[in-house]
Amino acid sequence: MRFGVLGPLAVWTPDGRPVRVPEVKVRALLAGLLIQAGRTVSADRLIEDLWGDRPPADAAAALRVKVSQLRRVLGDRELVAYRAPGYVLRAEPESVDAGLFESLLLRARRTGDLDARAALLREALGLWRGGAYAEFADEPFARAVVARLDEQRLVALEELAETRLALGEHGPLAAELADLVADHPLRERLRAVQMRALYRAGRQGEALAGYGDLRRRLADELGLDPGPELAALHQAILEQDPALEAPAARPRTNLPAPLTALVGRDEAVAEVRALLRANRLVTLTGPGGVGKTRLALAAASGWTAGAEVTPDAAQRFEGGVWLVELASLGAGAQVVEVAEAIAAVLGLRDDAAGCIMDRLPGVLAARPTLLVLDNCEHVVEQVATLAARLLRAAPGCACWRPARSRCGSRARPCGACRRWGWRRRWSCSPYGPGSSPTATSRRSASGSTASRWPWSWRPRGCAR
């Protein structure tokens, strides 16, 4: 079962169907147990939570009735178990949205990647459906936890604003923070983010006016002055300190600049790009030296900033287009070594907490990203395992895989190819359009677009 307390009290079955908890005392009992999920709550405490200073004549029996009703609603007697001197709700921390919220916040603070941090914070904040324990927020048993969760939510909003500011999103951020600052005008950290965003957006006067408003409010309501950090920021804005400028835009690709144009392959490049728009994993196969990498780089370069091949291309791979060279890995390399190679290209710090196999999917899930995995035929099984994991975890991630034909036209499909249900493969020949006798004979026989080119794609599976 899953439980929701970040809003009106809610219960869902494991497959997502809502469970109705009808009676207010039963709902209050569930709320009291959820506040202490996994820990025993004494019967005396629960009686006080439900009836306050006016308990029924036989309060213990009345409590047992409510527990029985709750068990019947949840459909699992063992979920609400008796444990002297009271009852315990046997629920994993992350089966309660408040526990999942705190877990996501912890993961966000541990990651060194700004995109991944922003994605985790957005996911955490997206769990909120209203005020915590909305219908019981004023009850004595819920006040402390409601206050704690509300504070955690505000801190998460501030952290997300700071992360977006570091990512260069000061324009939209300056507008979006206005309502939040109006609701919480005395939070200095929030004011600082707003002042920086306004300054970087060219609204220096409004940034200074915000500081003046806070200073007046603090003096009138609390008899205080702004803290030293905010005062220093105010002075830096007055002096137009260069350190306040937005950080330089981070590169979104490491593709090498071609020394020469790719002559005579425009149609092939366009068709390979079309395949990638329809499939998240495309493999180019062919003998060594045929030009697989050159074709992949030419096709991938169209997805980089400033070279859009479709109106939405820049947005589709806003996480970047990255070439990952795997030739340096040994044939017996582990999957984690392939992951480390990708992480190094993406600039993930190796000193951040958490295993790279757990961190990498989160980073790629944050923003759509295109990976060009080159020279991976000697680690094809390892790449298959990692690609399957990344593509499942990151819906916006896509991969190109130039490789020789050992997993291709002359061999049975390897285990990697059998597992890739989203896979498309191109088989590359060294001939240009119309220059191969085989291609010419195929063209005269069928006249189809695929037969005009020796660069032909094969759906699912490797064997011809």
C-alpha positions in Angstrom: 0.0 0.0 0.0 1.0 3.6 -0.5 0.0 6.5 1.7 -0.3 10.2 1.0 -0.1 12.9 3.7 1.3 15.8 1.6 -2.2 17.0 1.1 -5.5 15.4 2.0 -5.0 12.0 3.6 -4.9 9.4 0.8 -4.3 5.6 0.4 -3.5 3.7 -2.9 -3.2 0.1 -3.7 0.2 -1.1 -5.1 -1.2 -0.8 -8.6 -2.3 2.8 -8.0 -6.1 2.4 -7.3 -7.4 4.8 -4.6 -8.7 3.3 -1.3 -11.5 5.2 0.4 -11.2 5.6 4.2 -14.7 6.8 5.0 -15.0 7.6 8.7 -13.3 10.6 10.3 -12.1 8.8 13.4 -10.7 6.0 11.3 -8.9 8.6 9.2 -7.6 10.3 12.3 -6.3 7.0 13.6 -4.5 6.4 10.3 -3.0 9.9 10.4 -1.8 9.3 13.9 -0.1 6.0 12.9 1.4 7.5 9.8 3.1 10.3 11.8 4.9 7.5 13.6 5.1 5.1 10.7 7.1 2.0 11.6 7.1 2.9 15.3 4.7 1.9 18.0 2.1 4.4 19.1 0.7 3.8 22.6 -3.0 3.1 23.0 -3.3 6.1 25.4 -1.7 8.4 22.8 -4.1 7.2 20.1 -7.1 7.7 22.4 -6.0 11.2 23.1 -5.5 11.9 19.4 -9.0 10.7 18.5 -11.1 12.0 21.4 -9.0 14.6 23.2 -10.1 15.3 26.7 -13.6 13.7 26.1 -12.9 10.0 25.6 -15.8 7.5 25.6 -16.7 5.4 28.6 -14.7 2.3 27.4 -12.0 4.1 25.4 -9.8 1.0 25.0 -12.7 -0.9 23.4 -13.7 2.0 21.2 -10.1 2.2 20.0 -10.1 -1.5 19.1 -13.3 -0.9 17.1 -11.6 1.8 15.1 -8.5 -0.3 14.5 -10.7 -3.2 13.3 -12.4 -0.8 10.9 -9.1 0.5 9.6 -7.8 -3.0 9.0 -10.9 -3.9 7.1 -10.5 -0.8 4.8 -6.8 -1.6 4.2 -7.5 -5.2 3.5 -4.5 -6.5 5.4 -4.7 -7.2 9.1 -1.0 -7.4 9.5 -0.5 -3.9 8.2 -1.9 -2.5 11.5 -0.4 -4.7 14.1 -0.7 -4.8 17.9 2.6 -4.2 19.7 2.5 -3.5 23.4 1.6 -0.9 24.6 -0.3 0.1 21.4 -0.3 -0.3 17.6 2.2 0.1 14.7 1.6 0.7 11.0 4.0 -1.6 9.2 4.9 0.6 6.2 8.2 1.3 4.6 9.3 4.9 4.9 9.1 5.5 1.1 5.6 4.0 0.9 4.5 7.3 2.6 4.9 10.3 0.3 6.4 12.3 3.2 9.1 9.7 3.6 9.7 9.7 -0.2 9.9 13.5 -0.2 12.6 13.4 2.4 14.5 10.7 0.6 14.5 12.7 -2.6 15.7 15.8 -0.8 18.6 13.8 0.6 19.6 12.4 -2.8 19.4 15.9 -4.3 21.8 17.3 -1.7 24.3 14.5 -2.3 24.5 14.9 -6.0 27.1 17.2 -7.6 25.3 17.5 -10.9 23.0 20.6 -11.1 20.6 19.1 -13.7 20.2 15.9 -11.6 19.7 18.0 -8.4 17.0 20.2 -10.1 15.2 17.1 -11.4 15.2 15.4 -7.9 14.0 18.6 -6.2 11.2 19.0 -8.8 10.2 15.3 -8.3 10.1 15.9 -4.5 8.1 19.0 -4.7 5.7 17.4 -7.2 4.6 15.0 -4.4 2.7 17.8 -2.7 -1.0 17.9 -3.3 -1.8 20.6 -0.7 -1.0 21.3 2.9 0.5 18.4 4.9 -2.1 16.4 6.7 -4.6 19.0 5.4 -7.7 17.9 7.3 -5.8 17.4 10.6 -3.3 20.2 10.4 -4.9 22.0 13.4 -5.1 18.9 15.5 -2.6 18.9 18.4 -1.2 15.5 17.4 -0.3 16.8 13.9 0.9 20.3 14.5 4.6 19.6 15.0 5.0 17.3 12.0 3.0 19.7 9.8 5.3 22.5 10.8 8.4 20.4 10.1 7.1 19.3 6.6 6.1 22.8 5.7 9.6 24.1 6.6 11.2 21.3 4.6 9.1 22.2 1.6 10.1 25.9 1.8 13.8 24.9 2.1 13.4 22.6 -1.0 11.9 25.5 -2.9 14.8 27.7 -2.0 17.3 25.0 -3.0 15.5 24.5 -6.3 15.6 28.3 -6.9 19.4 28.4 -6.2 20.0 25.4 -8.4 18.1 26.9 -11.3 20.0 30.2 -10.8 23.3 28.3 -11.1 21.9 26.7 -14.3 21.3 30.2 -15.8 17.5 30.2 -15.5 17.5 33.7 -13.9 14.9 35.2 -16.4 11.9 32.9 -15.6 13.1 32.5 -12.0 12.8 36.3 -11.3 9.2 36.2 -12.3 8.2 33.0 -10.6 9.6 33.9 -7.2 7.4 37.0 -6.8 4.4 35.1 -5.3 6.6 33.0 -3.1 8.4 36.0 -1.7 5.1 37.8 -1.1 3.9 34.7 0.9 7.1 34.5 2.9 8.5 38.1 3.0 11.0 37.6 5.9 12.9 34.6 4.5 16.4 36.1 3.8 17.6 33.1 1.7 14.6 33.4 -0.6 15.1 37.1 -0.9 18.8 36.6 -1.8 17.9 34.2 -4.6 15.3 36.7 -5.9 17.7 39.6 -5.8 20.4 37.7 -7.7 17.8 36.6 -10.3 16.5 40.1 -10.7 20.0 41.5 -11.1 21.0 39.0 -13.7 17.8 39.7 -15.6 18.8 43.3 -15.8 16.3 44.5 -13.1 18.8 46.0 -10.7 16.3 48.6 -9.4 13.8 45.9 -8.4 16.6 43.9 -6.7 17.5 46.9 -4.5 13.8 47.6 -3.8 13.4 44.1 -2.6 16.2 44.5 -0.1 14.7 47.8 1.1 11.3 46.1 1.6 12.9 43.3 3.7 14.9 45.8 5.8 11.8 47.8 6.6 9.8 44.7 7.5 12.5 43.3 9.8 12.9 46.7 11.6 9.1 47.2 12.0 8.2 43.6 13.0 11.2 42.3 14.8 13.5 45.2 15.4 16.3 43.6 13.4 18.5 44.3 10.4 19.2 42.0 7.4 21.9 39.4 8.0 25.5 40.1 6.9 25.3 37.8 3.8 22.3 39.7 2.5 23.8 43.0 3.3 27.0 42.0 1.4 24.8 41.0 -1.6 23.1 44.4 -1.5 26.4 46.2 -1.5 27.7 44.0 -4.4 24.6 44.9 -6.4 25.2 48.6 -5.7 28.8 48.2 -7.0 27.7 46.0 -9.9 30.3 43.4 -8.8 31.3 41.2 -11.8 31.0 38.2 -9.5 27.2 38.5 -9.7 27.1 37.9 -13.4 25.5 34.7 -14.6 27.9 31.8 -15.1 29.1 31.1 -18.6 27.0 28.6 -20.5 28.2 25.1 -20.1 29.1 23.2 -23.3 26.4 20.8 -24.4 28.6 18.6 -26.6 32.1 17.3 -27.0 31.7 16.2 -30.7 34.9 17.0 -32.6 34.8 19.6 -35.4 35.1 17.8 -38.7 38.1 18.6 -40.8 36.3 18.0 -44.1 32.7 17.7 -45.2 31.0 14.3 -45.5 30.5 14.2 -49.3 27.7 12.3 -50.9 26.0 11.1 -47.7 23.4 13.8 -47.1 20.5 11.4 -47.7 22.0 8.7 -45.5 22.6 11.2 -42.7 19.0 12.4 -43.0 17.6 8.8 -42.9 19.8 7.9 -39.8 18.5 11.1 -38.0 14.9 10.0 -38.9 15.6 6.6 -37.3 16.7 8.3 -34.1 13.6 10.4 -34.0 11.5 7.2 -34.1 13.8 4.9 -32.0 15.8 5.5 -28.9 18.7 3.1 -29.8 20.2 3.0 -33.2 23.3 0.8 -34.0 25.5 1.3 -37.1 27.4 -1.8 -38.1 30.0 -2.6 -40.8 33.6 -3.6 -41.2 36.4 -1.5 -39.8 37.2 1.7 -41.7 33.9 1.9 -43.5 32.9 5.2 -41.9 30.5 4.3 -39.1 31.9 6.8 -36.7 32.0 9.5 -39.3 28.4 9.0 -40.2 27.3 8.9 -36.6 29.2 12.1 -35.8 27.7 13.9 -38.9 24.2 12.8 -38.0 24.7 13.6 -34.3 26.1 17.1 -35.0 22.7 18.1 -36.4 21.2 17.8 -32.8 23.7 20.2 -31.2 22.8 23.8 -30.4 22.8 26.0 -33.4 22.4 23.2 -35.9 18.8 22.1 -35.4 17.6 19.5 -37.9 13.9 20.0 -36.8 12.2 22.8 -35.0 12.2 20.9 -31.7 15.7 19.5 -32.0 17.4 21.9 -29.5 14.8 21.0 -26.9 14.9 17.3 -27.5 18.5 16.9 -26.5 18.9 19.9 -24.2 21.1 17.7 -22.0 23.7 17.6 -24.8 25.1 15.4 -27.5 28.1 13.4 -26.2 30.7 11.2 -27.8 31.9 8.4 -25.5 35.0 6.6 -26.7 35.2 3.0 -25.4 38.2 1.7 -27.3 40.4 2.1 -24.3 38.4 -0.4 -22.2 39.6 -4.0 -22.0 37.5 -6.8 -23.4 36.8 -8.0 -19.9 35.7 -4.6 -18.6 32.8 -4.5 -16.1 29.5 -2.7 -16.7 30.5 -0.2 -14.0 33.6 0.7 -16.1 31.4 1.6 -19.1 29.3 3.7 -16.7 32.4 5.4 -15.5 33.5 6.2 -19.0 30.1 7.9 -19.7 30.2 9.7 -16.4 33.7 11.1 -17.2 32.4 12.5 -20.5 29.4 14.1 -18.8 31.6 15.7 -16.2 30.2 13.8 -13.1 32.4 14.2 -10.1 33.8 10.9 -8.8 34.0 12.3 -5.3 30.2 12.8 -4.9 28.3 10.3 -2.7 26.6 7.4 -4.3 27.5 4.6 -6.7 27.9 5.8 -10.3 25.5 3.1 -11.4 22.8 4.7 -9.3 23.8 8.4 -10.1 24.1 8.1 -13.9 20.5 7.2 -14.6 19.3 10.2 -12.5 21.6 12.6 -14.4 20.4 11.4 -17.8 16.8 11.5 -16.7 17.1 15.2 -15.7 17.4 16.4 -19.3 17.1 14.6 -22.7 20.6 13.5 -23.8 22.1 11.8 -26.8 25.0 9.4 -26.3 27.3 8.3 -29.2 29.0 5.1 -27.9 31.9 4.5 -30.2 34.1 1.4 -30.6 32.1 -0.8 -28.2 32.1 -4.1 -30.1 34.5 -5.7 -27.6 32.3 -4.8 -24.7 28.9 -5.3 -26.4 27.3 -7.3 -23.6 28.3 -4.7 -21.0 27.1 -1.9 -23.1 23.8 -3.8 -23.7 23.3 -4.2 -20.0 24.0 -0.5 -19.2 22.0 0.8 -22.2 19.0 -1.2 -21.2 19.2 0.3 -17.7 19.7 3.9 -18.8 17.0 3.8 -21.4 14.5 2.5 -19.0 15.4 5.0 -16.3 15.8 8.0 -18.5 12.9 8.4 -21.0 14.7 11.3 -22.8 18.0 9.5 -23.3 18.9 8.1 -26.7 22.0 6.2 -27.9 23.9 5.7 -31.2 26.3 2.7 -31.3 28.8 2.5 -34.1 30.2 -1.1 -34.1 31.8 -3.7 -36.3 29.9 -6.6 -37.7 30.8 -9.2 -35.1 27.3 -8.7 -33.7 25.9 -8.1 -37.1 25.3 -9.5 -40.5 27.4 -12.7 -40.5 26.6 -13.9 -37.0 23.7 -14.9 -35.0 22.2 -12.3 -32.7 24.1 -11.9 -29.4 22.3 -11.7 -26.1 22.6 -7.9 -26.2 20.7 -7.6 -29.5 18.0 -10.0 -28.3 17.4 -7.9 -25.3 17.1 -4.5 -27.1 13.4 -4.3 -28.1 13.7 -0.7 -29.0 16.7 -1.3 -31.3 17.3 -0.4 -34.9 20.5 -1.4 -36.8 22.1 0.1 -40.0 24.5 -2.0 -42.0 27.2 0.2 -43.6 29.2 -0.5 -46.8 32.2 1.4 -48.1 30.5 2.3 -51.4 28.8 5.6 -52.1 25.3 5.9 -53.7 25.2 4.3 -57.1 28.9 3.2 -57.0 28.4 -0.4 -55.9 27.4 -3.0 -58.6 25.3 -4.7 -55.9 23.5 -1.5 -55.1 22.9 -0.8 -58.7 21.4 -4.2 -59.3 19.1 -3.8 -56.3 18.0 -0.4 -57.4 17.1 -1.6 -60.9 15.2 -4.5 -59.3 13.0 -2.6 -56.9 13.6 1.1 -57.2 13.0 1.6 -53.5 14.8 4.2 -51.4 16.4 1.6 -49.2 17.8 -0.3 -52.2 19.4 2.8 -53.6 21.7 3.0 -50.7 24.0 0.4 -49.3 23.4 2.0 -45.8 20.2 0.1 -45.0 18.5 -0.4 -41.7 17.4 -3.8 -40.3 14.6 -3.9 -37.7 15.1 -5.9 -34.5 17.6 -8.7 -34.5 20.9 -9.1 -36.2 20.8 -12.0 -38.6 20.1 -11.4 -42.3 
